């Protein structure tokens, strides 16, 4: 078959005639595109595929907590202590006792705790030791040193060595006839404080790029939908900033390295230098529990029913809530599922579902599975943050084995009497100006009201917030390596 050559400007187009008209034959269009580009309209779906699904990891604090403004960078609250307290003592070297001894002995308080410099025991107190021995405090010899006698003729139940810690509870007192009143005890308080930290994020697009149309349709909660890729960039920036804001409330630490914030250390931003002496962090939920609350380290073993029994007993001992949200990493979550499956059904029964507006279906819709043990109800949810491959779930991380037991009831603030949740976010605010979550746009591109002559659109985010937790004794941190 002959080839016909036809002149077309500076190049040539080669046509290959055919005796059959075929819609799928690319001969004519291919010949044209060989020199002048693609003429076929590409079949591109306008739907952007969510390869990793919903990538948001926020939700724990929004669901479990609340928010409250603060007018200072440091916020505080007070919590009541135990009405009754135990003490840790050691027997003096010359006064260690044997089982059956009935003589007086001297001991020294090793941990005065909330009693500060005052003696936690008083003359006339009756102490109960771990072995069941009851002793009477006869004399206070110095600030933390006192003498006791066994209460009965049987003496000490077991032997007690010198230079060893023993725990005793103050269970009452006794006084002779006609005696004076004992020294009074002043209620003590626990003081909690934390700081807000400043977090920022920005996104920038040129005016030219902002008018480049793409095949896929992009949704932006703040700027609407369209075929403009910068909408995706701005939306991702906002969601990433939300994630950062939550992550710091979960794992953040206060800055205690004096060298970091030392005078002379600085950072350079947009051509200006800023010293780090005002740099602040906030103690997040996990450090809050680890530093002040209760913890269970499982090592590499799977959690057992005996472990859960120990958790329940410890929570009950330190006045935990009857209902908990258990946010678990994927490894711990699967272990709990296997455990419950092997034990049979542990239904939630009459659980209140307080955080879920007393709606069991709401709890299920939010992905919580509930079970009860020893009168304590746990609403378990797999927490995506702990297993995120680019965040806490990186290779070698132990966070997929972590679990957070968060109390779901309400407490009263000792200072104001107001009901407060177990945790909340504090943010800087005053006189109608809030720094909970700020967003503003600058530039001369896209905007109807230009802010400057720079041919860009800049989207800015900023917040100043911190984590606040209440009653750490009611929390439990579970760790599996």
C-alpha positions in Angstrom: 0.0 0.0 0.0 1.4 3.4 -0.9 2.1 6.1 1.6 0.9 9.6 0.9 3.0 12.5 2.2 1.2 15.7 3.0 3.0 18.9 4.0 1.9 20.3 7.4 3.9 23.4 8.3 7.4 22.6 9.4 6.7 18.9 9.9 5.0 16.1 8.1 1.9 14.1 8.9 1.9 10.5 7.8 -1.5 9.1 7.0 -2.1 5.3 6.6 -5.5 4.9 4.8 -7.6 1.8 5.6 -10.6 0.3 3.8 -12.4 -0.2 7.0 -13.9 2.6 9.2 -13.0 1.6 12.8 -13.7 3.8 15.8 -10.9 2.2 17.8 -8.3 2.5 15.2 -5.8 5.1 16.2 -4.1 5.6 12.8 -5.3 9.1 12.0 -5.0 10.6 15.6 -1.7 8.9 16.2 -0.3 10.4 13.1 -1.2 13.8 14.2 0.0 13.4 17.8 3.4 12.2 16.6 4.4 15.7 16.1 1.9 18.0 17.7 1.0 16.4 21.1 -1.8 14.3 22.5 -5.2 14.8 20.9 -7.1 12.1 22.7 -9.0 13.2 25.7 -7.7 11.2 28.6 -10.2 9.2 30.6 -9.3 10.4 34.1 -11.7 9.9 37.0 -12.5 13.1 38.8 -12.6 11.2 42.1 -9.4 11.4 44.2 -8.9 7.9 45.6 -8.3 7.8 49.3 -5.5 5.3 49.2 -5.0 5.3 53.0 -8.7 5.9 53.9 -9.6 8.6 56.4 -6.1 9.7 57.6 -7.4 11.8 60.5 -6.2 10.7 63.9 -8.0 13.4 65.9 -11.0 12.5 68.1 -9.9 11.3 71.5 -9.7 14.7 73.1 -12.8 16.0 71.3 -14.9 13.0 72.4 -13.5 12.5 75.9 -12.7 16.0 77.0 -13.8 19.6 77.0 -12.3 23.0 76.4 -11.8 26.0 78.7 -10.0 29.3 78.2 -7.0 30.5 80.3 -5.7 34.0 80.6 -2.2 32.9 81.6 0.5 30.7 80.0 0.5 28.5 83.1 -2.9 27.2 84.4 -3.5 25.4 87.7 -6.1 23.6 89.7 -6.3 21.9 93.1 -7.4 18.4 94.1 -8.2 17.0 97.4 -6.0 14.3 98.9 -7.0 11.1 100.7 -8.7 11.7 103.9 -6.8 8.8 105.4 -3.1 8.1 104.6 -0.6 5.4 105.2 3.1 6.0 106.0 6.3 4.3 105.2 8.7 3.7 108.1 12.0 2.0 109.0 12.9 0.5 112.3 16.1 1.9 113.9 19.1 -0.3 113.8 19.1 -0.8 117.5 15.3 -1.3 117.7 14.5 -4.0 115.1 11.9 -6.4 116.4 11.3 -10.1 116.4 8.0 -11.9 116.2 6.4 -11.9 119.7 8.3 -8.9 121.0 6.2 -6.7 123.2 8.7 -3.9 124.1 8.8 -0.3 122.8 10.6 0.4 119.6 11.6 3.5 117.7 10.9 4.1 114.0 11.4 6.8 111.4 9.0 8.0 108.8 10.6 7.6 105.3 7.9 9.3 103.2 5.9 12.1 104.8 4.2 12.8 101.5 1.5 15.5 101.7 2.3 16.2 105.3 5.3 18.2 104.3 7.6 19.0 107.3 5.0 18.0 109.9 4.9 14.6 111.5 2.3 12.4 109.9 1.6 10.6 113.1 0.5 12.0 116.5 0.7 10.9 120.1 -2.2 8.5 120.7 -2.4 7.2 117.1 -2.9 3.5 116.5 -1.1 2.1 113.5 -1.8 -1.1 111.6 1.1 -2.8 109.9 1.0 -5.1 106.9 1.4 -8.2 109.0 -1.7 -7.3 111.1 0.2 -5.9 114.1 -1.4 -2.9 115.8 0.9 -0.5 117.7 0.2 2.6 119.9 2.2 5.8 119.3 3.4 6.9 122.8 6.1 9.5 122.1 7.2 11.8 119.3 10.9 12.2 119.7 11.6 14.4 116.8 9.9 15.6 113.5 9.7 12.2 111.9 10.8 9.9 114.7 8.4 8.3 117.2 8.2 5.4 119.7 5.5 2.7 119.6 4.2 -0.2 121.7 2.5 -3.4 120.4 -1.2 -3.2 121.4 -1.6 -6.8 122.6 0.4 -9.2 124.7 1.0 -11.3 121.6 3.4 -8.6 120.4 4.6 -8.3 116.8 3.1 -10.9 114.5 6.3 -11.2 112.4 9.9 -10.0 112.6 10.8 -6.6 111.2 14.4 -5.8 110.1 16.2 -2.5 110.4 16.7 -0.3 107.3 13.8 -1.9 105.5 10.7 0.0 104.4 7.4 -1.1 106.0 3.9 0.4 105.4 1.5 1.2 108.2 -2.0 2.8 108.1 -3.3 5.2 110.8 -6.6 3.5 111.7 -7.6 5.4 114.9 -6.4 6.6 118.3 -6.9 6.2 122.0 -6.3 8.4 125.0 -6.3 8.1 128.8 -9.1 9.6 131.0 -8.9 13.4 131.6 -6.3 13.9 128.8 -6.1 16.9 126.6 -7.1 17.0 122.9 -4.6 16.0 120.3 -3.0 18.4 117.8 -5.4 19.1 114.9 -4.8 18.0 111.3 -5.2 20.4 108.4 -6.6 19.1 105.2 -4.0 19.0 102.4 -4.4 19.4 98.7 -2.6 18.4 95.5 -1.7 21.2 93.2 -1.6 20.7 89.4 -0.1 23.0 86.9 0.7 22.8 83.2 1.5 25.2 80.4 0.0 26.2 77.0 2.3 25.9 74.0 2.2 27.8 70.7 1.8 25.8 67.5 1.7 27.2 64.0 1.3 26.0 60.4 1.2 27.7 56.9 0.4 26.9 53.3 1.4 28.9 50.2 0.4 28.9 46.5 1.2 31.3 43.7 -1.5 33.1 41.8 -0.5 31.2 38.7 -0.8 27.7 40.3 -4.1 28.7 41.9 -5.6 29.0 38.4 -4.2 25.7 37.1 -7.1 23.3 36.6 -6.6 19.6 37.3 -8.6 16.5 36.4 -9.6 15.5 40.0 -12.2 17.2 42.0 -11.0 18.5 45.4 -13.1 19.2 48.5 -12.1 21.9 50.9 -14.3 22.5 54.0 -13.3 26.1 54.2 -12.9 27.1 50.5 -15.4 24.9 48.8 -14.9 22.3 46.0 -13.3 22.5 42.6 -10.7 21.3 40.2 -7.9 23.3 41.7 -5.0 21.4 43.4 -4.2 24.2 45.9 -7.6 23.4 47.6 -6.2 20.0 48.4 -2.9 21.5 49.7 -4.8 23.9 51.9 -7.2 21.2 53.2 -4.3 18.9 54.0 -2.5 21.6 55.8 -5.5 22.3 58.1 -6.0 18.6 58.9 -2.3 18.0 59.5 -2.3 20.9 61.9 -5.3 19.5 63.7 -3.4 16.2 64.0 -0.3 18.0 65.4 -2.5 19.8 67.9 -3.9 16.6 69.2 -0.6 14.6 69.2 1.1 17.2 71.4 -1.8 17.0 73.8 -1.3 13.2 73.9 2.5 12.7 74.1 3.8 16.3 74.6 6.4 17.1 77.3 7.2 20.3 79.1 10.6 21.8 78.2 12.9 21.2 81.1 16.2 21.3 79.3 17.6 24.6 80.4 20.2 24.4 77.6 17.6 24.4 74.9 15.9 27.5 76.2 19.1 29.2 77.3 19.8 32.8 76.5 21.4 33.1 73.1 19.7 30.1 71.5 17.4 31.2 68.7 15.5 30.2 65.6 15.3 32.1 62.3 11.9 32.5 60.7 11.1 34.6 57.6 14.4 36.5 57.9 14.0 37.3 61.6 15.7 35.8 64.7 13.7 34.8 67.8 15.2 33.6 71.1 14.0 30.4 72.7 13.7 31.7 76.2 9.9 31.8 75.9 9.7 28.4 74.3 7.0 26.2 76.1 5.8 22.7 75.9 2.8 21.0 77.6 2.7 17.8 79.5 0.4 15.5 77.4 -2.0 12.8 78.5 0.5 9.9 78.4 3.3 11.7 80.4 0.5 12.9 82.8 -0.5 9.2 83.5 3.1 7.9 83.5 4.3 10.7 85.9 1.3 10.9 88.2 -1.1 8.0 87.6 -1.1 4.2 87.5 0.8 2.0 85.0 1.0 -1.6 84.1 4.0 -2.9 82.1 3.1 -6.2 80.4 6.6 -6.6 78.8 6.2 -8.7 75.6 3.4 -10.9 77.0 -0.2 -10.7 75.9 -2.6 -9.3 78.4 -4.4 -11.9 80.6 -7.5 -11.9 82.7 -5.2 -11.9 85.8 -3.8 -8.6 84.4 -7.3 -7.1 84.0 -8.1 -8.3 87.5 -5.0 -6.5 88.8 -6.0 -3.4 86.8 -9.5 -3.4 88.3 -8.2 -4.0 91.9 -5.7 -1.1 91.5 -8.3 1.2 90.0 -10.7 0.3 92.8 -8.0 0.8 95.5 -7.3 4.4 94.3 -11.0 5.3 93.7 -11.2 4.8 90.0 -14.4 5.4 87.9 -16.8 2.6 87.3 -16.7 3.2 83.6 -13.6 3.6 81.3 -12.7 4.4 77.8 -9.8 2.1 76.8 -8.0 3.6 73.8 -5.7 0.8 72.7 -3.0 0.4 70.0 -3.7 -2.3 67.5 -1.4 -5.0 69.2 -3.1 -4.5 72.6 -6.5 -4.2 71.0 -6.1 -7.6 69.3 -4.9 -9.2 72.5 -7.9 -8.0 74.4 -10.2 -9.3 71.6 -8.5 -12.7 71.8 -8.7 -12.7 75.6 -12.4 -12.0 75.7 -13.1 -14.5 72.9 -11.4 -17.2 74.9 -13.2 -16.3 78.1 -16.7 -16.1 76.7 -19.0 -13.1 76.7 -18.4 -10.3 79.0 -21.2 -8.0 78.0 -21.4 -4.4 79.3 -24.7 -5.2 81.0 -26.1 -2.1 82.8 -23.3 0.2 81.8 -24.2 3.9 81.8 -22.5 4.8 78.5 -22.1 8.3 80.1 -19.8 9.8 77.5 -22.1 8.5 74.7 -25.2 10.2 76.0 -26.4 6.9 77.6 -26.8 5.5 74.1 -25.3 2.1 73.5 -25.8 2.3 69.8 -23.9 5.6 69.7 -21.0 3.8 71.4 -21.1 1.0 68.8 -21.3 3.5 65.9 -18.2 5.2 67.2 -16.3 1.9 67.2 -16.3 1.1 70.9 -16.7 -2.5 72.1 -17.7 -2.8 75.7 -17.1 -5.4 78.4 -17.4 -5.6 82.2 -15.1 -7.1 84.8 -15.5 -6.8 88.6 -18.1 -4.1 88.2 -15.9 -2.0 86.0 -16.9 -1.4 82.4 -14.4 -0.8 79.7 -15.3 0.6 76.3 -12.4 -0.4 74.1 -11.5 1.4 70.9 -8.5 0.9 68.6 -6.6 4.2 68.6 -5.3 4.9 65.1 -2.6 7.3 66.3 -0.7 4.5 68.1 -0.4 2.5 64.8 0.1 5.3 62.3 3.2 4.3 60.2 4.4 7.9 59.9 3.7 9.0 63.4 3.7 6.9 66.7 3.5 3.5 64.9 6.9 3.7 63.1 9.0 0.6 62.9 10.3 -0.4 66.3 7.8 1.7 68.2 6.0 0.3 71.3 3.0 2.5 70.9 0.9 -0.2 69.1 1.0 -2.1 72.4 -0.1 0.9 74.5 -3.5 1.4 76.1 -5.0 4.4 77.9 -7.8 3.8 80.5 -9.5 7.1 80.8 -12.3 7.6 83.4 -15.6 8.6 81.9 -17.5 10.1 84.8 -17.5 13.7 85.9 -15.7 15.2 88.9 -16.1 18.5 90.8 -13.4 21.2 90.8 -12.2 21.6 94.5 -11.9 25.4 93.9 -15.1 26.3 92.1 -17.4 23.3 92.7 -18.2 23.1 89.0 -18.4 19.7 87.4 -15.5 19.0 85.1 -14.5 16.1 82.8 -11.5 13.9 83.4 -9.5 15.9 80.9 -9.7 19.0 78.9 -7.9 21.4 76.6 -7.0 24.8 77.9 -6.4 27.6 75.4 -5.4 31.2 75.7 -8.2 33.7 75.4 -9.2 37.1 76.8 -11.6 39.9 76.0 -13.3 38.0 73.1 -10.0 37.0 71.4 -9.4 33.3 71.4 -6.3 31.4 70.4 -7.9 28.0 70.4 -7.7 27.7 66.6 -6.9 30.8 64.5 -7.0 30.8 60.7 -6.4 33.7 58.3 -5.4 34.4 54.7 -2.9 36.9 53.3 -1.6 37.9 49.9 -2.9 39.4 46.6 -3.8 36.2 44.8 -7.3 34.6 44.9 -8.4 37.0 47.6 -11.0 39.7 46.7 -9.6 41.9 49.5 -5.9 41.9 49.0 -3.6 42.3 52.0 -0.4 43.1 50.2 1.1 43.1 46.6 2.7 39.6 46.8 1.4 37.4 44.1 0.6 34.5 46.4 -2.1 33.2 48.6 -0.9 32.3 52.1 -3.1 30.3 54.6 -2.0 30.5 58.2 -3.0 28.5 61.3 -2.1 29.1 64.9 -3.2 27.9 68.3 -2.0 28.3 71.9 -3.2 25.4 74.0 -2.3 22.9 76.7 -3.5 19.6 78.2 -5.2 19.5 81.6 -5.8 16.2 83.4 -7.7 15.6 86.7 -7.2 13.0 89.4 -4.3 11.0 87.8 -4.9 8.2 90.4 -8.0 7.2 88.4 -6.1 6.7 85.1 -4.2 3.6 84.0 -1.5 3.3 81.3 -1.0 -0.2 79.9 2.3 -0.8 78.0 3.2 -3.9 75.9 6.6 -4.0 74.2 
